[in-house]
Amino acid sequence: MAKSTRRVHDANFKTKVVLEALKGHKTLAQLSSDYGIHATQITAWKQQALEGMPSLFNGKSTPELSPGVREEIEAPLFQQIGQLKVENDYLKKKLKTI
């Protein structure tokens, strides 16, 4: 039994397929045949796009991050800020003694 590799599609391809699905000119079966994607996958991408659309118009230019991802990004930055503050305070103290 041959092991098949999972295909990874980029955002442009997914957008193209979802836009075709939203237009409704072709059925899911036709789109599935045209793009070589299972109809269930097209439906999932379409649902994901529809759920994300309201955030496009809420005035924020960046998408919301989940709390775990946000903490993962912020933790090293806060650590670096703390380190720089300690160094800055040390240098200020040394300059006063000169």
Backbone hydrogen bonds in HBPLUS format (Angstrom, degrees):
<---DONOR---> <-ACCEPTOR-->    atom                        ^
c    i                          cat <-CA-CA->   ^        H-A-AA   ^      H-
h    n   atom  resd res      DA  || num        DHA   H-A  angle D-A-AA Bond
n    s   type  num  typ     dist DA aas  dist angle  dist       angle   num
A0014-LYS N   A0010-ASP O   3.14 MM   4  6.47 165.5  2.16 154.9 159.1     1
A0015-THR N   A0011-ALA O   2.87 MM   4  6.00 159.0  1.91 149.5 155.4     2
A0016-LYS N   A0012-ASN O   2.99 MM   4  6.18 158.5  2.04 145.2 150.8     3
A0017-VAL N   A0013-PHE O   3.03 MM   4  6.30 162.5  2.06 153.6 157.5     4
A0018-VAL N   A0014-LYS O   2.88 MM   4  6.05 166.0  1.90 153.6 157.8     5
A0019-LEU N   A0015-THR O   2.87 MM   4  5.99 162.0  1.91 152.0 156.9     6
A0020-GLU N   A0016-LYS O   3.14 MM   4  6.34 156.2  2.20 142.9 149.1     7
A0021-ALA N   A0017-VAL O   2.95 MM   4  6.26 152.4  2.03 146.4 154.6     8
A0022-LEU N   A0018-VAL O   2.81 MM   4  6.07 155.0  1.87 152.7 159.6     9
A0023-LYS N   A0019-LEU O   2.96 MM   4  6.14 145.8  2.08 144.3 153.0    10
A0031-LEU N   A0027-THR O   2.97 MM   4  6.31 164.9  2.00 155.7 159.6    11
A0032-SER N   A0028-LEU O   2.80 MM   4  5.87 157.1  1.85 145.8 152.9    12
A0033-SER N   A0029-ALA O   3.00 MM   4  6.16 154.3  2.07 141.7 148.0    13
A0034-ASP N   A0030-GLN O   2.83 MM   4  6.04 160.9  1.86 151.4 157.2    14
A0035-TYR N   A0031-LEU O   2.93 MM   4  6.00 168.1  1.95 155.9 157.7    15
A0036-GLY N   A0032-SER O   2.88 MM   4  5.44 125.7  2.18 134.3 145.8    16
A0037-ILE N   A0032-SER O   3.23 MM   5  4.86 132.1  2.47 125.7 135.1    17
A0041-GLN N   A0038-HIS O   2.98 MM   3  5.33 124.8  2.29 105.9 119.5    18
A0042-ILE N   A0038-HIS O   3.19 MM   4  6.62 154.0  2.26 150.7 158.2    19
A0043-THR N   A0039-ALA O   2.96 MM   4  6.20 158.8  2.00 148.8 154.6    20
A0044-ALA N   A0040-THR O   2.95 MM   4  6.19 151.9  2.03 143.4 151.0    21
A0045-TRP N   A0041-GLN O   2.96 MM   4  6.22 161.3  2.00 150.9 155.3    22
A0046-LYS N   A0042-ILE O   2.88 MM   4  6.05 156.7  1.94 148.2 155.3    23
A0047-GLN N   A0043-THR O   2.92 MM   4  6.11 158.9  1.96 148.1 153.2    24
A0048-GLN N   A0044-ALA O   2.94 MM   4  6.14 157.9  1.99 147.1 153.4    25
A0049-ALA N   A0045-TRP O   2.91 MM   4  6.14 153.2  1.98 146.5 153.7    26
A0050-LEU N   A0046-LYS O   2.95 MM   4  6.21 159.2  2.00 149.9 155.5    27
A0051-GLU N   A0047-GLN O   2.95 MM   4  6.15 153.3  2.02 148.8 155.7    28
A0052-GLY N   A0048-GLN O   3.10 MM   4  6.22 142.6  2.24 139.1 148.6    29
A0053-MET N   A0049-ALA O   3.07 MM   4  6.15 125.0  2.39 143.0 155.9    30
A0055-SER N   A0052-GLY O   3.25 MM   3  5.77 133.5  2.48 111.3 121.9    31
A0056-LEU N   A0053-MET O   2.88 MM   3  5.29 149.2  1.98 114.2 124.0    32
A0057-PHE N   A0054-PRO O   3.27 MM   3  5.70 147.3  2.38 108.4 115.8    33
A0070-ARG N   A0066-SER O   2.92 MM   4  6.11 163.4  1.95 161.5 167.1    34
A0071-GLU N   A0067-PRO O   2.96 MM   4  6.10 162.7  1.99 149.3 153.0    35
A0072-GLU N   A0068-GLY O   3.05 MM   4  6.18 151.4  2.13 139.8 147.9    36
A0073-ILE N   A0069-VAL O   3.03 MM   4  6.30 144.0  2.17 145.6 154.3    37
A0074-GLU N   A0070-ARG O   2.85 MM   4  6.05 163.3  1.88 153.4 158.7    38
A0075-ALA N   A0071-GLU O   2.91 MM   4  5.72 161.5  1.95 148.7 151.9    39
A0077-LEU N   A0074-GLU O   3.05 MM   3  5.12 114.5  2.49  99.9 116.6    40
A0078-PHE N   A0074-GLU O   2.85 MM   4  6.07 162.4  1.88 167.9 172.4    41
A0079-GLN N   A0075-ALA O   3.03 MM   4  6.21 154.6  2.09 149.1 156.6    42
A0080-GLN N   A0076-PRO O   2.94 MM   4  6.14 154.1  2.01 143.3 149.7    43
A0081-ILE N   A0077-LEU O   2.91 MM   4  6.17 155.4  1.97 147.8 154.9    44
A0082-GLY N   A0078-PHE O   2.95 MM   4  6.16 160.2  1.99 147.3 152.1    45
A0083-GLN N   A0079-GLN O   2.99 MM   4  6.25 158.7  2.04 147.4 153.1    46
A0084-LEU N   A0080-GLN O   2.92 MM   4  6.13 162.2  1.95 152.0 156.4    47
A0085-LYS N   A0081-ILE O   2.93 MM   4  6.13 150.6  2.01 147.3 155.7    48
A0086-VAL N   A0082-GLY O   3.02 MM   4  6.27 158.8  2.06 150.7 155.6    49
A0087-GLU N   A0083-GLN O   3.02 MM   4  6.29 162.7  2.05 149.2 154.0    50
A0088-ASN N   A0084-LEU O   2.85 MM   4  5.97 157.2  1.90 145.5 152.2    51
A0089-ASP N   A0085-LYS O   2.90 MM   4  6.07 163.5  1.92 151.2 155.2    52
A0090-TYR N   A0086-VAL O   2.98 MM   4  6.16 156.6  2.04 147.7 154.3    53
A0091-LEU N   A0087-GLU O   2.95 MM   4  6.20 160.4  1.99 150.1 154.9    54
A0092-LYS N   A0088-ASN O   2.94 MM   4  6.18 155.9  2.00 149.9 156.8    55
A0093-LYS N   A0089-ASP O   3.02 MM   4  6.19 156.4  2.07 145.7 151.8    56
A0094-LYS N   A0090-TYR O   2.98 MM   4  6.26 156.1  2.04 149.1 155.5    57
A0095-LEU N   A0091-LEU O   2.93 MM   4  6.11 151.8  2.01 146.3 153.7    58
A0096-LYS N   A0092-LYS O   3.15 MM   4  6.36 145.2  2.27 143.5 151.7    59
A0098-ILE N   A0095-LEU O   3.37 MM   3  5.37 151.0  2.46  97.8 105.8    60
